[in-house]
Amino acid sequence: MAEDDLKKLIGKPMSKSTVVVERGPVSNFAVAVCDRNPVYRDPRAAKEAGFDAIPAPPTWPFVMQAWGEFAEEQPGDKPKANAMADVIGPLMAGGGLILHGEQEFTYHRPVFVGDVLEGEGTVVDAYAKESKGRTMTFIVTETVWKDAKTGEPVVSSKFNLIHRG
């Protein structure tokens, strides 16, 4: 993909969704990432640790859309198509590998069980680099998750996807 075409991707909307943070998935995720801290399962342990409710583990935003997105909760203007496929599809048409390059979370407050969060994602950067005679294309997206009640930002998730041709 030409550098000019990559720059045109910047600002492209990627996703829009509402997620419900539930206790079971949060607890199971904590176990899956080998964190047995009781604050992720037990409301008393969470209170004793100074939390208002059970917090989600720090990397929870990576999976919360898959575990907390319910059809009836979605915004009416939620895109029907997979925007990431629209961006990556032309690159994949020529073959190659897709790699998860980097993930970054910026917290404004913890994510808690019981939260309803609204997220909107956009492409924030797109560029290519040559490596060992191959082109590596980097697509960086950011999703900003806000509290559905207050509109206040809760966490932002930045995701770097790499296509190696």
Backbone as CSV, one residue per row, in Angstrom:
resi,resn,N_x,N_y,N_z,CA_x,CA_y,CA_z,C_x,C_y,C_z
1,MET,0.865,-1.170,0.000,0.000,0.000,0.000,0.908,1.228,0.000
2,ALA,0.619,2.156,-0.852,1.425,3.371,-0.982,1.311,4.231,0.275
3,GLU,2.366,4.976,0.550,2.408,5.823,1.750,1.235,6.803,1.778
4,ASP,0.889,7.376,0.620,-0.256,8.294,0.567,-1.557,7.588,0.952
5,ASP,-1.726,6.339,0.476,-2.924,5.572,0.818,-2.961,5.263,2.314
6,LEU,-1.804,4.980,2.886,-1.747,4.718,4.323,-2.148,5.957,5.116
7,LYS,-1.656,7.107,4.719,-1.975,8.346,5.435,-3.473,8.658,5.359
8,LYS,-4.134,8.231,4.284,-5.580,8.447,4.139,-6.376,7.628,5.155
9,LEU,-5.758,6.571,5.694,-6.441,5.745,6.695,-6.554,6.453,8.047
10,ILE,-5.640,7.376,8.318,-5.627,8.055,9.617,-6.931,8.829,9.805
11,GLY,-7.582,8.575,10.920,-8.875,9.197,11.215,-10.063,8.327,10.849
12,LYS,-9.815,7.220,10.122,-10.912,6.325,9.721,-11.529,5.678,10.970
13,PRO,-12.863,5.729,11.095,-13.514,5.058,12.231,-13.319,3.546,12.137
14,MET,-13.047,2.921,13.274,-12.799,1.475,13.288,-13.907,0.696,13.969
15,SER,-14.427,1.209,15.050,-15.457,0.465,15.771,-16.250,1.414,16.649
16,LYS,-17.410,0.948,17.011,-18.255,1.669,17.952,-19.071,0.601,18.658
17,SER,-18.971,0.544,19.964,-19.735,-0.475,20.667,-19.929,-0.127,22.129
18,THR,-20.858,-0.845,22.729,-21.145,-0.745,24.148,-20.834,-2.096,24.768
19,VAL,-20.130,-2.086,25.897,-19.833,-3.331,26.601,-20.343,-3.243,28.033
20,VAL,-20.734,-4.405,28.543,-21.154,-4.559,29.923,-20.078,-5.396,30.612
21,VAL,-19.514,-4.872,31.691,-18.444,-5.573,32.408,-19.092,-6.446,33.480
22,GLU,-18.929,-7.764,33.322,-19.569,-8.724,34.213,-18.549,-9.460,35.075
23,ARG,-18.976,-9.882,36.248,-18.097,-10.530,37.225,-17.504,-11.841,36.721
24,GLY,-18.307,-12.716,36.132,-17.807,-14.019,35.684,-16.669,-13.898,34.680
25,PRO,-16.858,-13.160,33.594,-15.772,-13.014,32.633,-14.528,-12.345,33.218
26,VAL,-14.709,-11.340,34.092,-13.553,-10.678,34.705,-12.771,-11.678,35.550
27,SER,-13.492,-12.451,36.359,-12.844,-13.455,37.204,-12.131,-14.505,36.364
28,ASN,-12.789,-14.999,35.328,-12.181,-16.007,34.447,-10.958,-15.454,33.722
29,PHE,-11.022,-14.194,33.310,-9.884,-13.583,32.630,-8.688,-13.487,33.580
30,ALA,-8.946,-13.074,34.825,-7.855,-12.981,35.801,-7.165,-14.337,35.964
31,VAL,-7.944,-15.396,36.053,-7.365,-16.744,36.165,-6.584,-17.077,34.889
32,ALA,-7.124,-16.718,33.729,-6.474,-17.036,32.451,-5.116,-16.349,32.314
33,VAL,-4.970,-15.173,32.915,-3.678,-14.477,32.848,-2.839,-14.758,34.100
34,CYS,-3.222,-15.815,34.819,-2.485,-16.307,35.998,-2.420,-15.293,37.133
35,ASP,-3.481,-14.521,37.316,-3.550,-13.583,38.434,-4.626,-14.076,39.394
36,ARG,-4.204,-14.628,40.491,-5.129,-15.201,41.475,-5.518,-14.211,42.575
37,ASN,-5.220,-12.941,42.386,-5.566,-11.933,43.379,-7.074,-11.957,43.619
38,PRO,-7.506,-12.102,44.874,-8.949,-12.195,45.149,-9.739,-10.927,44.823
39,VAL,-9.076,-9.789,44.627,-9.834,-8.566,44.302,-10.589,-8.715,42.988
40,TYR,-10.160,-9.634,42.113,-10.820,-9.832,40.820,-12.005,-10.797,40.892
41,ARG,-12.258,-11.339,42.098,-13.356,-12.297,42.253,-14.287,-11.976,43.424
42,ASP,-13.715,-11.438,44.488,-14.430,-11.305,45.753,-14.697,-9.835,46.064
43,PRO,-15.986,-9.447,46.161,-16.291,-8.041,46.431,-15.711,-7.549,47.765
44,ARG,-15.640,-8.444,48.771,-15.062,-8.043,50.062,-13.578,-7.745,49.918
45,ALA,-12.871,-8.589,49.187,-11.431,-8.365,48.971,-11.215,-7.055,48.202
46,ALA,-12.085,-6.782,47.240,-11.982,-5.530,46.475,-12.188,-4.330,47.397
47,LYS,-13.198,-4.385,48.262,-13.463,-3.281,49.205,-12.283,-3.092,50.155
48,GLU,-11.755,-4.218,50.671,-10.616,-4.142,51.594,-9.386,-3.538,50.917
49,ALA,-9.287,-3.706,49.601,-8.159,-3.143,48.847,-8.413,-1.690,48.440
50,GLY,-9.592,-1.157,48.806,-9.878,0.250,48.537,-10.687,0.516,47.276
51,PHE,-11.209,-0.539,46.652,-12.026,-0.372,45.441,-13.500,-0.289,45.800
52,ASP,-14.267,0.432,44.984,-15.720,0.518,45.182,-16.435,-0.738,44.720
53,ALA,-15.822,-1.465,43.802,-16.390,-2.693,43.249,-15.228,-3.566,42.773
54,ILE,-15.533,-4.740,42.266,-14.485,-5.618,41.738,-13.870,-4.948,40.512
55,PRO,-12.553,-4.721,40.537,-11.898,-4.138,39.364,-11.577,-5.213,38.335
56,ALA,-11.390,-4.790,37.113,-10.928,-5.692,36.056,-9.402,-5.658,36.034
57,PRO,-8.756,-6.783,35.668,-7.297,-6.772,35.537,-6.853,-5.729,34.507
58,PRO,-5.623,-5.263,34.619,-5.143,-4.171,33.757,-5.250,-4.415,32.255
59,THR,-5.145,-5.659,31.797,-5.212,-5.915,30.357,-6.614,-6.303,29.880
60,TRP,-7.599,-6.211,30.745,-8.989,-6.554,30.408,-9.514,-5.840,29.154
61,PRO,-9.204,-4.565,28.924,-9.747,-3.905,27.729,-9.398,-4.602,26.415
62,PHE,-8.350,-5.424,26.402,-8.012,-6.154,25.185,-9.118,-7.137,24.800
63,VAL,-9.827,-7.687,25.783,-10.844,-8.710,25.503,-12.269,-8.282,25.831
64,MET,-12.447,-7.147,26.466,-13.787,-6.833,26.982,-14.850,-6.698,25.902
65,GLN,-14.460,-6.316,24.719,-15.447,-6.203,23.644,-15.964,-7.588,23.260
66,ALA,-15.076,-8.584,23.260,-15.484,-9.948,22.910,-16.339,-10.567,24.014
67,TRP,-16.099,-10.199,25.277,-16.799,-10.824,26.397,-17.943,-10.000,26.949
68,GLY,-18.131,-8.787,26.471,-19.157,-7.955,27.071,-20.040,-7.215,26.096
69,GLU,-19.942,-7.544,24.807,-20.749,-6.856,23.802,-22.009,-7.675,23.521
70,PHE,-23.160,-7.115,23.859,-24.443,-7.788,23.649,-25.248,-7.008,22.613
71,ALA,-25.852,-7.721,21.672,-26.524,-7.098,20.530,-27.534,-6.025,20.935
72,GLU,-28.337,-6.300,21.960,-29.380,-5.341,22.342,-28.832,-4.067,22.989
73,GLU,-27.566,-4.077,23.374,-26.940,-2.916,24.009,-26.223,-1.998,23.016
74,GLN,-26.146,-2.419,21.757,-25.319,-1.685,20.790,-25.985,-0.413,20.294
75,PRO,-25.144,0.603,20.025,-25.694,1.865,19.517,-26.334,1.673,18.144
76,GLY,-27.342,2.480,17.864,-28.032,2.375,16.585,-27.144,2.673,15.393
77,ASP,-26.082,3.446,15.611,-25.197,3.785,14.496,-23.914,2.937,14.496
78,LYS,-23.971,1.784,15.160,-22.813,0.885,15.163,-22.569,0.403,13.736
79,PRO,-21.321,0.491,13.269,-21.031,0.012,11.908,-21.377,-1.468,11.754
80,LYS,-21.947,-1.817,10.623,-22.326,-3.209,10.360,-21.134,-4.033,9.881
81,ALA,-20.227,-3.404,9.168,-19.084,-4.116,8.599,-17.919,-4.121,9.587
82,ASN,-16.971,-4.995,9.333,-15.760,-5.065,10.122,-14.763,-4.067,9.544
83,ALA,-14.616,-2.931,10.225,-13.764,-1.859,9.702,-12.307,-2.288,9.638
84,MET,-11.857,-3.112,10.591,-10.471,-3.580,10.552,-10.241,-4.409,9.293
85,ALA,-11.211,-5.218,8.907,-11.079,-6.010,7.675,-11.001,-5.094,6.461
86,ASP,-11.734,-3.983,6.489,-11.668,-3.022,5.381,-10.266,-2.446,5.234
87,VAL,-9.583,-2.256,6.369,-8.235,-1.688,6.346,-7.203,-2.751,5.993
88,ILE,-7.299,-3.910,6.628,-6.296,-4.963,6.449,-6.559,-5.792,5.194
89,GLY,-7.803,-5.885,4.778,-8.160,-6.711,3.619,-7.309,-6.477,2.387
90,PRO,-7.145,-5.226,1.934,-6.319,-4.979,0.751,-4.863,-5.439,0.940
91,LEU,-4.347,-5.326,2.159,-2.980,-5.797,2.418,-2.908,-7.315,2.343
92,MET,-3.902,-7.965,2.934,-3.917,-9.432,2.968,-4.181,-10.045,1.592
93,ALA,-4.772,-9.290,0.693,-5.050,-9.808,-0.653,-3.775,-10.279,-1.340
94,GLY,-2.655,-9.670,-0.962,-1.368,-10.070,-1.540,-0.634,-11.111,-0.706
95,GLY,-1.293,-11.638,0.323,-0.664,-12.627,1.196,0.088,-11.959,2.329
96,GLY,0.862,-12.754,3.038,1.662,-12.226,4.136,1.143,-12.661,5.487
97,LEU,1.714,-12.064,6.514,1.380,-12.379,7.899,0.803,-11.172,8.605
98,ILE,-0.102,-11.433,9.538,-0.618,-10.392,10.410,-0.057,-10.664,11.797
99,LEU,0.495,-9.640,12.413,1.082,-9.764,13.742,0.494,-8.723,14.685
100,HIS,0.335,-9.110,15.940,-0.064,-8.170,16.980,1.215,-7.528,17.480
101,GLY,1.416,-6.262,17.151,2.689,-5.617,17.438,2.819,-5.043,18.824
102,GLU,1.801,-4.398,19.318,1.913,-3.702,20.595,0.509,-3.400,21.100
103,GLN,0.358,-3.337,22.401,-0.912,-2.982,23.021,-0.599,-2.050,24.184
104,GLU,-1.354,-0.984,24.303,-1.104,0.009,25.357,-2.435,0.455,25.928
105,PHE,-2.502,0.596,27.247,-3.718,1.050,27.911,-3.408,2.308,28.718
106,THR,-4.279,3.298,28.602,-4.178,4.506,29.410,-5.452,4.593,30.242
107,TYR,-5.275,4.525,31.551,-6.424,4.520,32.465,-6.678,5.903,33.045
108,HIS,-7.972,6.260,33.109,-8.407,7.473,33.794,-8.991,7.102,35.153
109,ARG,-9.488,5.880,35.220,-9.936,5.252,36.460,-10.010,3.749,36.180
110,PRO,-10.085,2.911,37.227,-10.195,1.471,36.967,-11.515,1.125,36.264
111,VAL,-11.487,0.022,35.534,-12.707,-0.573,34.974,-13.267,-1.474,36.069
112,PHE,-14.559,-1.343,36.373,-15.182,-2.121,37.439,-16.284,-3.026,36.902
113,VAL,-16.463,-4.157,37.581,-17.627,-5.000,37.325,-18.864,-4.130,37.532
114,GLY,-19.784,-4.199,36.597,-20.997,-3.381,36.641,-20.934,-2.178,35.716
115,ASP,-19.737,-1.818,35.275,-19.611,-0.705,34.339,-20.284,-1.031,33.010
116,VAL,-20.867,-0.023,32.410,-21.305,-0.080,31.019,-20.463,0.979,30.324
117,LEU,-19.666,0.523,29.359,-18.726,1.413,28.686,-19.053,1.524,27.204
118,GLU,-18.908,2.727,26.676,-19.118,2.976,25.250,-17.773,3.301,24.625
119,GLY,-17.443,2.568,23.581,-16.144,2.759,22.943,-16.265,3.160,21.488
120,GLU,-15.338,4.015,21.082,-15.215,4.394,19.672,-13.755,4.290,19.298
121,GLY,-13.501,3.582,18.198,-12.133,3.394,17.746,-11.869,4.106,16.438
122,THR,-10.627,4.533,16.265,-10.196,5.170,15.024,-8.766,4.743,14.710
123,VAL,-8.407,4.861,13.454,-7.014,4.672,13.059,-6.290,5.959,13.436
124,VAL,-5.234,5.834,14.250,-4.490,7.023,14.665,-3.134,7.143,13.976
125,ASP,-2.677,6.061,13.332,-1.434,6.132,12.577,-1.388,4.965,11.598
126,ALA,-0.691,5.155,10.500,-0.495,4.110,9.488,0.784,4.453,8.735
127,TYR,1.684,3.487,8.664,2.963,3.722,7.992,3.573,2.386,7.599
128,ALA,4.597,2.439,6.784,5.289,1.233,6.316,6.782,1.386,6.526
129,LYS,7.437,0.238,6.766,8.896,0.190,6.909,9.397,-1.024,6.148
130,GLU,10.600,-0.904,5.611,11.238,-2.036,4.947,12.054,-2.805,5.983
131,SER,11.965,-4.133,5.900,12.721,-4.991,6.807,13.112,-6.263,6.072
132,LYS,14.395,-6.452,5.898,14.928,-7.654,5.254,14.272,-7.907,3.898
133,GLY,14.123,-6.844,3.135,13.576,-6.957,1.791,12.063,-7.081,1.725
134,ARG,11.389,-6.966,2.846,9.922,-7.053,2.872,9.351,-5.768,3.447
135,THR,8.127,-5.484,3.040,7.444,-4.305,3.574,6.606,-4.709,4.774
136,MET,6.802,-3.968,5.849,5.971,-4.153,7.038,5.076,-2.927,7.152
137,THR,3.767,-3.158,7.158,2.797,-2.081,7.259,2.226,-2.077,8.670
138,PHE,2.237,-0.913,9.289,1.769,-0.757,10.658,0.475,0.043,10.662
139,ILE,-0.549,-0.499,11.295,-1.825,0.186,11.452,-2.050,0.321,12.956
140,VAL,-2.131,1.552,13.439,-2.317,1.800,14.867,-3.733,2.340,15.078
141,THR,-4.489,1.618,15.917,-5.846,2.061,16.228,-5.935,2.403,17.708
142,GLU,-6.859,3.286,18.018,-7.104,3.628,19.421,-8.602,3.610,19.657
143,THR,-8.992,2.952,20.748,-10.381,2.944,21.165,-10.472,3.650,22.502
144,VAL,-11.330,4.653,22.569,-11.562,5.387,23.806,-12.867,4.878,24.403
145,TRP,-12.768,4.353,25.623,-13.925,3.810,26.338,-14.376,4.815,27.390
146,LYS,-15.671,5.175,27.329,-16.241,6.147,28.265,-17.356,5.504,29.074
147,ASP,-17.560,6.005,30.281,-18.652,5.557,31.135,-19.967,5.960,30.467
148,ALA,-20.854,4.997,30.257,-22.113,5.274,29.554,-23.005,6.248,30.329
149,LYS,-22.883,6.273,31.651,-23.719,7.161,32.465,-23.212,8.597,32.453
150,THR,-21.900,8.752,32.575,-21.341,10.096,32.759,-20.665,10.671,31.519
151,GLY,-20.285,9.795,30.583,-19.550,10.238,29.410,-18.075,10.494,29.698
152,GLU,-17.659,10.240,30.931,-16.257,10.451,31.312,-15.387,9.329,30.762
153,PRO,-14.184,9.661,30.291,-13.284,8.612,29.810,-12.854,7.697,30.955
154,VAL,-12.774,6.397,30.653,-12.360,5.402,31.637,-10.996,4.836,31.245
155,VAL,-10.892,4.352,30.011,-9.634,3.769,29.546,-9.553,3.921,28.028
156,SER,-8.337,4.116,27.555,-8.079,4.123,26.113,-7.164,2.955,25.807
157,SER,-7.435,2.295,24.703,-6.651,1.138,24.292,-6.060,1.415,22.927
158,LYS,-4.735,1.360,22.850,-4.042,1.568,21.577,-3.501,0.220,21.123
159,PHE,-3.736,-0.107,19.858,-3.421,-1.424,19.312,-2.632,-1.251,18.021
160,ASN,-1.497,-1.915,17.923,-0.657,-1.820,16.742,-0.695,-3.160,16.013
161,LEU,-1.232,-3.153,14.821,-1.318,-4.345,13.999,-0.293,-4.224,12.868
162,ILE,0.435,-5.311,12.637,1.482,-5.284,11.623,1.162,-6.305,10.527
163,HIS,1.277,-5.866,9.294,1.187,-6.781,8.161,2.571,-6.875,7.543
164,ARG,3.078,-8.107,7.453,4.360,-8.304,6.794,4.107,-8.996,5.479
165,GLY,4.381,-8.278,4.407,4.123,-8.805,3.065,5.116,-9.856,2.648
